[in-house]
Amino acid sequence: MILRLWRGWTDPDLTAAYEELLTGRIAPAIMARGIPGLHDLTVLRRHPQELDPAEGGEVLTAMTFADLDAVAAFTGGDPRASVVPPAARALLTRFDAHSQHYTTVQRFGG
């Protein structure tokens, strides 16, 4: 199992719009592609107590895949490459150019 993590940051006044775009259009479209080996996609927001509101918001996507071949199918080739549609780029101040990938060692709990 591969966990893929990616982060993006927004201006304070664009955080809500970006989250709406990501959760309302982008993430559902990714899941609708039916990519073999893509298990799930979770969108997380950095807790406000850890951020300076003037600096905007931080969003993290966590995706689980069966293997790196499935990740490559998602990215279109290079498994490390970010996949950031133009509409998302327009709302982000910066984002990870490359995603980080982790292999499951042991899973505990339900």
N, CA, C and O atoms as CSV, one atom per row, in Angstrom:
chain,resi,resn,atom,element,x,y,z
A,1,MET,N,N,0.849,-1.173,0.000
A,1,MET,CA,C,0.000,0.000,0.000
A,1,MET,C,C,0.895,1.237,0.000
A,1,MET,O,O,1.874,1.308,0.742
A,2,ILE,N,N,0.547,2.201,-0.835
A,2,ILE,CA,C,1.283,3.454,-0.956
A,2,ILE,C,C,0.383,4.603,-0.505
A,2,ILE,O,O,-0.755,4.726,-0.958
A,3,LEU,N,N,0.905,5.444,0.391
A,3,LEU,CA,C,0.222,6.670,0.793
A,3,LEU,C,C,0.900,7.824,0.081
A,3,LEU,O,O,2.110,8.011,0.209
A,4,ARG,N,N,0.131,8.597,-0.665
A,4,ARG,CA,C,0.639,9.752,-1.418
A,4,ARG,C,C,0.136,11.016,-0.733
A,4,ARG,O,O,-1.070,11.195,-0.559
A,5,LEU,N,N,1.064,11.896,-0.344
A,5,LEU,CA,C,0.712,13.150,0.321
A,5,LEU,C,C,1.124,14.334,-0.543
A,5,LEU,O,O,2.203,14.347,-1.136
A,6,TRP,N,N,0.249,15.317,-0.602
A,6,TRP,CA,C,0.508,16.539,-1.373
A,6,TRP,C,C,-0.122,17.712,-0.637
A,6,TRP,O,O,-1.201,17.575,-0.060
A,7,ARG,N,N,0.556,18.891,-0.653
A,7,ARG,CA,C,0.041,20.075,0.031
A,7,ARG,C,C,-0.043,21.269,-0.908
A,7,ARG,O,O,0.758,21.432,-1.828
A,8,GLY,N,N,-1.056,22.103,-0.634
A,8,GLY,CA,C,-1.220,23.365,-1.337
A,8,GLY,C,C,-1.610,24.447,-0.346
A,8,GLY,O,O,-2.220,24.164,0.685
A,9,TRP,N,N,-1.253,25.698,-0.663
A,9,TRP,CA,C,-1.532,26.833,0.215
A,9,TRP,C,C,-2.295,27.906,-0.552
A,9,TRP,O,O,-2.073,28.115,-1.745
A,10,THR,N,N,-3.199,28.583,0.155
A,10,THR,CA,C,-4.019,29.626,-0.458
A,10,THR,C,C,-3.910,30.928,0.317
A,10,THR,O,O,-3.523,30.941,1.486
A,11,ASP,N,N,-4.258,32.031,-0.354
A,11,ASP,CA,C,-4.457,33.298,0.350
A,11,ASP,C,C,-5.679,33.149,1.247
A,11,ASP,O,O,-6.558,32.336,0.961
A,12,PRO,N,N,-5.747,33.933,2.341
A,12,PRO,CA,C,-6.884,33.809,3.258
A,12,PRO,C,C,-8.244,33.950,2.577
A,12,PRO,O,O,-9.182,33.226,2.910
A,13,ASP,N,N,-8.355,34.869,1.637
A,13,ASP,CA,C,-9.653,35.112,0.996
A,13,ASP,C,C,-10.008,34.067,-0.063
A,13,ASP,O,O,-11.118,34.088,-0.596
A,14,LEU,N,N,-9.092,33.161,-0.374
A,14,LEU,CA,C,-9.362,32.132,-1.388
A,14,LEU,C,C,-9.464,30.717,-0.815
A,14,LEU,O,O,-9.717,29.766,-1.554
A,15,THR,N,N,-9.271,30.577,0.488
A,15,THR,CA,C,-9.279,29.246,1.097
A,15,THR,C,C,-10.598,28.522,0.876
A,15,THR,O,O,-10.604,27.367,0.451
A,16,ALA,N,N,-11.704,29.178,1.157
A,16,ALA,CA,C,-13.017,28.531,1.002
A,16,ALA,C,C,-13.275,28.155,-0.454
A,16,ALA,O,O,-13.796,27.075,-0.734
A,17,ALA,N,N,-12.915,29.039,-1.378
A,17,ALA,CA,C,-13.127,28.758,-2.801
A,17,ALA,C,C,-12.289,27.563,-3.248
A,17,ALA,O,O,-12.760,26.725,-4.018
A,18,TYR,N,N,-11.045,27.482,-2.765
A,18,TYR,CA,C,-10.201,26.354,-3.145
A,18,TYR,C,C,-10.747,25.044,-2.579
A,18,TYR,O,O,-10.808,24.037,-3.285
A,19,GLU,N,N,-11.140,25.058,-1.316
A,19,GLU,CA,C,-11.685,23.838,-0.721
A,19,GLU,C,C,-12.950,23.388,-1.449
A,19,GLU,O,O,-13.166,22.190,-1.638
A,20,GLU,N,N,-13.782,24.339,-1.855
A,20,GLU,CA,C,-15.003,23.997,-2.605
A,20,GLU,C,C,-14.640,23.370,-3.954
A,20,GLU,O,O,-15.232,22.369,-4.357
A,21,LEU,N,N,-13.671,23.961,-4.645
A,21,LEU,CA,C,-13.225,23.413,-5.927
A,21,LEU,C,C,-12.664,21.999,-5.744
A,21,LEU,O,O,-13.000,21.087,-6.499
A,22,LEU,N,N,-11.817,21.832,-4.748
A,22,LEU,CA,C,-11.166,20.541,-4.531
A,22,LEU,C,C,-12.165,19.458,-4.136
A,22,LEU,O,O,-12.139,18.357,-4.687
A,23,THR,N,N,-13.042,19.767,-3.186
A,23,THR,CA,C,-13.975,18.743,-2.700
A,23,THR,C,C,-15.207,18.593,-3.587
A,23,THR,O,O,-15.821,17.527,-3.622
A,24,GLY,N,N,-15.570,19.652,-4.299
A,24,GLY,CA,C,-16.774,19.601,-5.124
A,24,GLY,C,C,-16.549,19.133,-6.549
A,24,GLY,O,O,-17.443,18.546,-7.158
A,25,ARG,N,N,-15.351,19.390,-7.094
A,25,ARG,CA,C,-15.102,19.042,-8.498
A,25,ARG,C,C,-13.881,18.152,-8.703
A,25,ARG,O,O,-13.975,17.093,-9.323
A,26,ILE,N,N,-12.739,18.586,-8.181
A,26,ILE,CA,C,-11.492,17.889,-8.508
A,26,ILE,C,C,-11.448,16.479,-7.916
A,26,ILE,O,O,-11.243,15.511,-8.649
A,27,ALA,N,N,-11.636,16.352,-6.610
A,27,ALA,CA,C,-11.561,15.023,-5.979
A,27,ALA,C,C,-12.612,14.059,-6.538
A,27,ALA,O,O,-12.275,12.916,-6.846
A,28,PRO,N,N,-13.882,14.485,-6.681
A,28,PRO,CA,C,-14.852,13.560,-7.280
A,28,PRO,C,C,-14.476,13.142,-8.706
A,28,PRO,O,O,-14.707,11.999,-9.100
A,29,ALA,N,N,-13.895,14.069,-9.479
A,29,ALA,CA,C,-13.486,13.735,-10.850
A,29,ALA,C,C,-12.344,12.720,-10.850
A,29,ALA,O,O,-12.306,11.823,-11.693
A,30,ILE,N,N,-11.418,12.861,-9.907
A,30,ILE,CA,C,-10.327,11.885,-9.802
A,30,ILE,C,C,-10.893,10.505,-9.501
A,30,ILE,O,O,-10.524,9.523,-10.145
A,31,MET,N,N,-11.785,10.431,-8.527
A,31,MET,CA,C,-12.358,9.135,-8.152
A,31,MET,C,C,-13.200,8.552,-9.288
A,31,MET,O,O,-13.248,7.335,-9.461
A,32,ALA,N,N,-13.857,9.407,-10.055
A,32,ALA,CA,C,-14.699,8.943,-11.165
A,32,ALA,C,C,-13.876,8.369,-12.318
A,32,ALA,O,O,-14.413,7.657,-13.166
A,33,ARG,N,N,-12.576,8.675,-12.355
A,33,ARG,CA,C,-11.725,8.139,-13.420
A,33,ARG,C,C,-11.574,6.622,-13.327
A,33,ARG,O,O,-11.204,5.975,-14.306
A,34,GLY,N,N,-11.854,6.059,-12.171
A,34,GLY,CA,C,-11.738,4.606,-12.018
A,34,GLY,C,C,-10.319,4.101,-12.200
A,34,GLY,O,O,-10.107,3.070,-12.840
A,35,ILE,N,N,-9.358,4.799,-11.656
A,35,ILE,CA,C,-7.949,4.435,-11.802
A,35,ILE,C,C,-7.694,3.117,-11.067
A,35,ILE,O,O,-7.890,3.039,-9.854
A,36,PRO,N,N,-7.261,2.086,-11.788
A,36,PRO,CA,C,-6.977,0.812,-11.121
A,36,PRO,C,C,-5.911,0.996,-10.039
A,36,PRO,O,O,-4.854,1.575,-10.293
A,37,GLY,N,N,-6.190,0.508,-8.849
A,37,GLY,CA,C,-5.233,0.602,-7.753
A,37,GLY,C,C,-5.385,1.824,-6.873
A,37,GLY,O,O,-4.723,1.914,-5.839
A,38,LEU,N,N,-6.242,2.774,-7.250
A,38,LEU,CA,C,-6.519,3.925,-6.376
A,38,LEU,C,C,-7.607,3.508,-5.400
A,38,LEU,O,O,-8.727,3.195,-5.804
A,39,HIS,N,N,-7.273,3.504,-4.112
A,39,HIS,CA,C,-8.227,3.054,-3.096
A,39,HIS,C,C,-9.094,4.188,-2.564
A,39,HIS,O,O,-10.313,4.044,-2.467
A,40,ASP,N,N,-8.474,5.316,-2.217
A,40,ASP,CA,C,-9.257,6.421,-1.668
A,40,ASP,C,C,-8.481,7.725,-1.743
A,40,ASP,O,O,-7.283,7.747,-2.026
A,41,LEU,N,N,-9.195,8.806,-1.481
A,41,LEU,CA,C,-8.632,10.152,-1.500
A,41,LEU,C,C,-9.281,10.908,-0.347
A,41,LEU,O,O,-10.506,10.959,-0.237
A,42,THR,N,N,-8.448,11.495,0.513
A,42,THR,CA,C,-8.928,12.269,1.651
A,42,THR,C,C,-8.391,13.685,1.533
A,42,THR,O,O,-7.218,13.885,1.218
A,43,VAL,N,N,-9.251,14.673,1.787
A,43,VAL,CA,C,-8.852,16.082,1.792
A,43,VAL,C,C,-8.834,16.543,3.243
A,43,VAL,O,O,-9.816,16.389,3.969
A,44,LEU,N,N,-7.698,17.114,3.657
A,44,LEU,CA,C,-7.548,17.593,5.032
A,44,LEU,C,C,-7.149,19.065,5.029
A,44,LEU,O,O,-6.427,19.526,4.145
A,45,ARG,N,N,-7.630,19.787,6.026
A,45,ARG,CA,C,-7.274,21.196,6.203
A,45,ARG,C,C,-6.411,21.307,7.455
A,45,ARG,O,O,-6.719,20.697,8.479
A,46,ARG,N,N,-5.327,22.088,7.376
A,46,ARG,CA,C,-4.479,22.328,8.550
A,46,ARG,C,C,-5.306,23.015,9.613
A,46,ARG,O,O,-6.058,23.942,9.312
A,47,HIS,N,N,-5.178,22.571,10.861
A,47,HIS,CA,C,-5.975,23.126,11.953
A,47,HIS,C,C,-5.662,24.614,12.113
A,47,HIS,O,O,-4.493,25.001,12.131
A,48,PRO,N,N,-6.703,25.454,12.231
A,48,PRO,CA,C,-6.497,26.906,12.308
A,48,PRO,C,C,-5.597,27.349,13.456
A,48,PRO,O,O,-4.929,28.376,13.335
A,49,GLN,N,N,-5.554,26.619,14.556
A,49,GLN,CA,C,-4.695,27.010,15.674
A,49,GLN,C,C,-3.216,26.895,15.325
A,49,GLN,O,O,-2.370,27.455,16.022
A,50,GLU,N,N,-2.900,26.182,14.262
A,50,GLU,CA,C,-1.506,26.030,13.848
A,50,GLU,C,C,-1.120,26.999,12.738
A,50,GLU,O,O,0.019,26.984,12.270
A,51,LEU,N,N,-2.053,27.834,12.318
A,51,LEU,CA,C,-1.793,28.742,11.203
A,51,LEU,C,C,-1.995,30.188,11.618
A,51,LEU,O,O,-2.795,30.485,12.505
A,52,ASP,N,N,-1.271,31.075,10.977
A,52,ASP,CA,C,-1.541,32.506,11.083
A,52,ASP,C,C,-2.616,32.796,10.046
A,52,ASP,O,O,-2.366,32.642,8.851
A,53,PRO,N,N,-3.818,33.217,10.473
A,53,PRO,CA,C,-4.909,33.442,9.516
A,53,PRO,C,C,-4.532,34.383,8.376
A,53,PRO,O,O,-5.070,34.271,7.274
A,54,ALA,N,N,-3.621,35.300,8.632
A,54,ALA,CA,C,-3.199,36.236,7.592
A,54,ALA,C,C,-2.397,35.541,6.498
A,54,ALA,O,O,-2.264,36.063,5.391
A,55,GLU,N,N,-1.866,34.366,6.809
A,55,GLU,CA,C,-1.055,33.640,5.832
A,55,GLU,C,C,-1.873,32.697,4.968
A,55,GLU,O,O,-1.327,32.070,4.060
A,56,GLY,N,N,-3.164,32.582,5.227
A,56,GLY,CA,C,-4.010,31.737,4.397
A,56,GLY,C,C,-4.171,30.346,4.948
A,56,GLY,O,O,-3.956,30.095,6.134
A,57,GLY,N,N,-4.553,29.447,4.066
A,57,GLY,CA,C,-4.841,28.084,4.484
A,57,GLY,C,C,-3.896,27.083,3.862
A,57,GLY,O,O,-3.279,27.338,2.827
A,58,GLU,N,N,-3.795,25.936,4.515
A,58,GLU,CA,C,-3.005,24.818,4.000
A,58,GLU,C,C,-3.921,23.609,3.881
A,58,GLU,O,O,-4.621,23.253,4.829
A,59,VAL,N,N,-3.912,22.990,2.724
A,59,VAL,CA,C,-4.723,21.803,2.470
A,59,VAL,C,C,-3.786,20.668,2.079
A,59,VAL,O,O,-2.819,20.863,1.342
A,60,LEU,N,N,-4.093,19.484,2.587
A,60,LEU,CA,C,-3.309,18.299,2.280
A,60,LEU,C,C,-4.233,17.254,1.676
A,60,LEU,O,O,-5.336,17.026,2.174
A,61,THR,N,N,-3.782,16.624,0.608
A,61,THR,CA,C,-4.522,15.478,0.085
A,61,THR,C,C,-3.722,14.223,0.409
A,61,THR,O,O,-2.500,14.185,0.270
A,62,ALA,N,N,-4.442,13.207,0.841
A,62,ALA,CA,C,-3.850,11.907,1.148
A,62,ALA,C,C,-4.577,10.877,0.292
A,62,ALA,O,O,-5.791,10.706,0.396
A,63,MET,N,N,-3.819,10.202,-0.547
A,63,MET,CA,C,-4.394,9.195,-1.436
A,63,MET,C,C,-3.707,7.872,-1.155
A,63,MET,O,O,-2.499,7.832,-0.925
A,64,THR,N,N,-4.468,6.795,-1.172
A,64,THR,CA,C,-3.851,5.481,-1.024
A,64,THR,C,C,-4.001,4.706,-2.325
A,64,THR,O,O,-5.059,4.678,-2.953
A,65,PHE,N,N,-2.896,4.082,-2.695
A,65,PHE,CA,C,-2.800,3.311,-3.932
A,65,PHE,C,C,-2.276,1.916,-3.620
A,65,PHE,O,O,-1.640,1.696,-2.589
A,66,ALA,N,N,-2.543,0.994,-4.505
A,66,ALA,CA,C,-2.041,-0.373,-4.358
A,66,ALA,C,C,-0.523,-0.420,-4.498
A,66,ALA,O,O,0.149,-1.149,-3.768
A,67,ASP,N,N,0.023,0.369,-5.447
A,67,ASP,CA,C,1.456,0.346,-5.715
A,67,ASP,C,C,1.831,1.580,-6.531
A,67,ASP,O,O,0.969,2.379,-6.896
A,68,LEU,N,N,3.133,1.728,-6.815
A,68,LEU,CA,C,3.596,2.898,-7.572
A,68,LEU,C,C,3.127,2.884,-9.018
A,68,LEU,O,O,3.014,3.945,-9.632
A,69,ASP,N,N,2.851,1.720,-9.573
A,69,ASP,CA,C,2.297,1.667,-10.928
A,69,ASP,C,C,0.933,2.348,-10.967
A,69,ASP,O,O,0.604,3.028,-11.940
A,70,ALA,N,N,0.143,2.170,-9.920
A,70,ALA,CA,C,-1.163,2.832,-9.843
A,70,ALA,C,C,-0.991,4.338,-9.706
A,70,ALA,O,O,-1.766,5.107,-10.275
A,71,VAL,N,N,0.024,4.765,-8.951
A,71,VAL,CA,C,0.312,6.198,-8.825
A,71,VAL,C,C,0.688,6.761,-10.190
A,71,VAL,O,O,0.215,7.830,-10.574
A,72,ALA,N,N,1.540,6.042,-10.926
A,72,ALA,CA,C,1.950,6.487,-12.258
A,72,ALA,C,C,0.757,6.581,-13.204
A,72,ALA,O,O,0.717,7.465,-14.059
A,73,ALA,N,N,-0.204,5.689,-13.062
A,73,ALA,CA,C,-1.417,5.762,-13.885
A,73,ALA,C,C,-2.199,7.032,-13.566
A,73,ALA,O,O,-2.788,7.640,-14.459
A,74,PHE,N,N,-2.205,7.432,-12.302
A,74,PHE,CA,C,-2.876,8.666,-11.897
A,74,PHE,C,C,-2.165,9.895,-12.450
A,74,PHE,O,O,-2.814,10.801,-12.972
A,75,THR,N,N,-0.834,9.935,-12.342
A,75,THR,CA,C,-0.086,11.129,-12.743
A,75,THR,C,C,0.168,11.201,-14.242
A,75,THR,O,O,0.487,12.267,-14.768
A,76,GLY,N,N,0.031,10.086,-14.927
A,76,GLY,CA,C,0.322,10.067,-16.352
A,76,GLY,C,C,1.777,9.771,-16.651
A,76,GLY,O,O,2.235,10.019,-17.766
A,77,GLY,N,N,2.516,9.245,-15.683
A,77,GLY,CA,C,3.914,8.891,-15.926
A,77,GLY,C,C,4.751,8.922,-14.665
A,77,GLY,O,O,4.903,7.902,-13.993
A,78,ASP,N,N,5.295,10.080,-14.337
A,78,ASP,CA,C,6.173,10.229,-13.178
A,78,ASP,C,C,5.352,10.166,-11.889
A,78,ASP,O,O,4.527,11.049,-11.653
A,79,PRO,N,N,5.554,9.151,-11.052
A,79,PRO,CA,C,4.754,9.031,-9.839
A,79,PRO,C,C,4.905,10.217,-8.883
A,79,PRO,O,O,3.982,10.518,-8.126
A,80,ARG,N,N,6.052,10.888,-8.909
A,80,ARG,CA,C,6.275,12.012,-7.991
A,80,ARG,C,C,5.594,13.294,-8.441
A,80,ARG,O,O,5.392,14.194,-7.626
A,81,ALA,N,N,5.241,13.403,-9.696
A,81,ALA,CA,C,4.718,14.655,-10.245
A,81,ALA,C,C,3.410,15.073,-9.578
A,81,ALA,O,O,2.543,14.245,-9.298
A,82,SER,N,N,3.291,16.366,-9.333
A,82,SER,CA,C,2.027,16.920,-8.846
A,82,SER,C,C,1.011,16.916,-9.969
A,82,SER,O,O,1.362,17.050,-11.142
A,83,VAL,N,N,-0.245,16.763,-9.603
A,83,VAL,CA,C,-1.345,16.855,-10.557
A,83,VAL,C,C,-2.223,18.000,-10.065
A,83,VAL,O,O,-3.060,17.822,-9.180
A,84,VAL,N,N,-2.018,19.184,-10.656
A,84,VAL,CA,C,-2.712,20.390,-10.194
A,84,VAL,C,C,-3.383,21.046,-11.397
A,84,VAL,O,O,-2.713,21.706,-12.191
A,85,PRO,N,N,-4.691,20.874,-11.540
A,85,PRO,CA,C,-5.399,21.458,-12.677
A,85,PRO,C,C,-5.291,22.987,-12.688
A,85,PRO,O,O,-5.093,23.601,-11.640
A,86,PRO,N,N,-5.420,23.603,-13.868
A,86,PRO,CA,C,-5.323,25.061,-13.980
A,86,PRO,C,C,-6.258,25.820,-13.037
A,86,PRO,O,O,-5.863,26.844,-12.479
A,87,ALA,N,N,-7.478,25.342,-12.849
A,87,ALA,CA,C,-8.419,26.035,-11.951
A,87,ALA,C,C,-7.894,26.051,-10.518
A,87,ALA,O,O,-8.095,27.028,-9.797
A,88,ALA,N,N,-7.228,24.985,-10.104
A,88,ALA,CA,C,-6.645,24.934,-8.759
A,88,ALA,C,C,-5.424,25.843,-8.672
A,88,ALA,O,O,-5.252,26.557,-7.685
A,89,ARG,N,N,-4.584,25.820,-9.690
A,89,ARG,CA,C,-3.395,26.685,-9.700
A,89,ARG,C,C,-3.776,28.152,-9.556
A,89,ARG,O,O,-3.052,28.933,-8.938
A,90,ALA,N,N,-4.918,28.522,-10.132
A,90,ALA,CA,C,-5.366,29.915,-10.066
A,90,ALA,C,C,-5.709,30.345,-8.643
A,90,ALA,O,O,-5.694,31.539,-8.343
A,91,LEU,N,N,-6.016,29.397,-7.762
A,91,LEU,CA,C,-6.409,29.721,-6.389
A,91,LEU,C,C,-5.300,29.489,-5.365
A,91,LEU,O,O,-5.429,29.899,-4.212
A,92,LEU,N,N,-4.228,28.843,-5.770
A,92,LEU,CA,C,-3.145,28.512,-4.844
A,92,LEU,C,C,-2.023,29.542,-4.914
A,92,LEU,O,O,-1.692,30.038,-5.991
A,93,THR,N,N,-1.440,29.861,-3.754
A,93,THR,CA,C,-0.263,30.731,-3.737
A,93,THR,C,C,1.002,29.919,-3.975
A,93,THR,O,O,1.974,30.408,-4.551
A,94,ARG,N,N,0.970,28.665,-3.519
A,94,ARG,CA,C,2.083,27.743,-3.763
A,94,ARG,C,C,1.586,26.330,-3.510
A,94,ARG,O,O,0.535,26.120,-2.905
A,95,PHE,N,N,2.370,25.362,-3.990
A,95,PHE,CA,C,2.006,23.955,-3.782
A,95,PHE,C,C,3.248,23.092,-3.953
A,95,PHE,O,O,4.243,23.508,-4.547
A,96,ASP,N,N,3.163,21.878,-3.417
A,96,ASP,CA,C,4.266,20.929,-3.568
A,96,ASP,C,C,4.416,20.570,-5.045
A,96,ASP,O,O,3.457,20.142,-5.687
A,97,ALA,N,N,5.626,20.746,-5.579
A,97,ALA,CA,C,5.885,20.367,-6.968
A,97,ALA,C,C,5.927,18.852,-7.121
A,97,ALA,O,O,5.636,18.314,-8.189
A,98,HIS,N,N,6.291,18.179,-6.046
A,98,HIS,CA,C,6.346,16.716,-6.030
A,98,HIS,C,C,5.627,16.208,-4.790
A,98,HIS,O,O,5.738,16.791,-3.712
A,99,SER,N,N,4.905,15.138,-4.952
A,99,SER,CA,C,4.238,14.501,-3.817
A,99,SER,C,C,5.219,13.593,-3.092
A,99,SER,O,O,6.238,13.182,-3.648
A,100,GLN,N,N,4.894,13.288,-1.842
A,100,GLN,CA,C,5.686,12.352,-1.060
A,100,GLN,C,C,4.918,11.033,-0.995
A,100,GLN,O,O,3.690,11.008,-0.916
A,101,HIS,N,N,5.673,9.946,-1.031
A,101,HIS,CA,C,5.063,8.612,-1.022
A,101,HIS,C,C,5.640,7.780,0.114
A,101,HIS,O,O,6.847,7.773,0.359
A,102,TYR,N,N,4.753,7.085,0.794
A,102,TYR,CA,C,5.130,6.264,1.938
A,102,TYR,C,C,4.554,4.866,1.759
A,102,TYR,O,O,3.435,4.693,1.275
A,103,THR,N,N,5.337,3.882,2.156
A,103,THR,CA,C,4.904,2.494,2.116
A,103,THR,C,C,4.417,2.097,3.502
A,103,THR,O,O,5.061,2.403,4.505
A,104,THR,N,N,3.291,1.421,3.551
A,104,THR,CA,C,2.744,0.971,4.826
A,104,THR,C,C,3.660,-0.084,5.442
A,104,THR,O,O,4.014,-1.071,4.796
A,105,VAL,N,N,4.035,0.139,6.688
A,105,VAL,CA,C,4.836,-0.827,7.435
A,105,VAL,C,C,3.915,-1.694,8.280
A,105,VAL,O,O,4.002,-2.922,8.245
A,106,GLN,N,N,3.041,-1.060,9.030
A,106,GLN,CA,C,2.092,-1.773,9.889
A,106,GLN,C,C,0.901,-0.859,10.135
A,106,GLN,O,O,1.072,0.339,10.361
A,107,ARG,N,N,-0.277,-1.405,10.094
A,107,ARG,CA,C,-1.496,-0.633,10.344
A,107,ARG,C,C,-2.155,-1.172,11.611
A,107,ARG,O,O,-2.301,-2.383,11.775
A,108,PHE,N,N,-2.551,-0.267,12.503
A,108,PHE,CA,C,-3.192,-0.640,13.761
A,108,PHE,C,C,-4.583,-0.035,13.803
A,108,PHE,O,O,-4.813,1.014,13.202
A,109,GLY,N,N,-5.485,-0.651,14.477
A,109,GLY,CA,C,-6.830,-0.114,14.628
A,109,GLY,C,C,-7.748,-0.575,13.519
A,109,GLY,O,O,-7.386,-1.402,12.682
A,110,GLY,N,N,-8.968,-0.008,13.537
A,110,GLY,CA,C,-10.025,-0.422,12.624
A,110,GLY,C,C,-9.907,0.154,11.294
A,110,GLY,O,O,-10.738,-0.118,10.428
